[in-house]
Each structure stands twice: as C-alpha cells, then as structure tokens.
Amino acid sequence: MRIGELSRRTGTATRLLRYYEEQGLLTPQREENGYREYGEHLVDRVLQIRGLLEVGFPTRIIAELLPCLNQPREIHLHNAYPDKIALLETELGRMTERIDTLTRNRDAIADYLDRIRVDAAPADVVHAAAPARLTAEGRSS
C-alpha cells in the first residue's frame, strides 16, 4: 500500500510516517520507481509506535523495543541486556507515576462532578416542577 493508504488506515499523518521512517521505526519496501510500498504488517507497527509515543516513550527507546515486539501484546526478548532491562524499568516507573497521577486527577474530577450534579439537581428539579406564581396583576412571575 502507499503512504496515503497507511495514513488513512492508522489515522497518522503522512509527515509522521516519514518521520518514523527517518527514525528507523518503519522500513517500507522501495519499488523500482522509488515509491515506498508499505506492507500490511506495518499497520499494526504504526499503531504500536503511536501507542508507545502516547504513553511517553521517546523514539530512541521505541527503536530499541520494536525488534522485541512481534504482535501487539506479544513480546519476544532475544537480547535482554542489563542496560535494556534498566532502561525499561526506569520507563515502567515513569509510566506508573503518570498513571497514578492520571488516576488521582480522574477520581478528583469524577468526585467534583458528582458533587456539583447533586447540588445542581434539586434546584433544576424544583424550578422545573414549581408552578408559575401569579402576581397581584395576574401576570406570571
């Protein structure tokens, strides 16, 4: 498939796909005319790259991880060097901290929404259910 098709199927801008290639994260085949030809397997690869970027992995670490990733959620470690293990442990710690922060923020927002909904609900219900009062002139207030 061409880069435009890969872009549509992954929701990734063609400019980013070219950047991934420059960083060594994608390796499309080249046709005789020089056009890039992206294999079907690169759809999942692009989604993996995007997922890793979204959780905060820099491209230099993603480049080291990609050879270990065959299918999403399936990891094959061939060269588990101590430096890679330490790198992954550091990144895991950073991700855990971000998840904890996001969880606290999510819970605080949910709690806040629950409280303002409870505070707002009776007033809305009262105003909607209350009949209009007539003034001494016979107009509704």
Buried (B, 14 or more C-beta within 10 A) or exposed (E): BBBEEBBEBBEBEEEBBBBBBEBEBBEBEEEEEEEBEBEEEBBBBBBBBBEBBEEEBEBEBBBBBBEBBEEEEEEEEEEEEEEBEEBBEEBEEEEEEEEEEEEEEEEEEEEEEEEEEEEEEEEEEEEEEEEEEEEEEEEEE
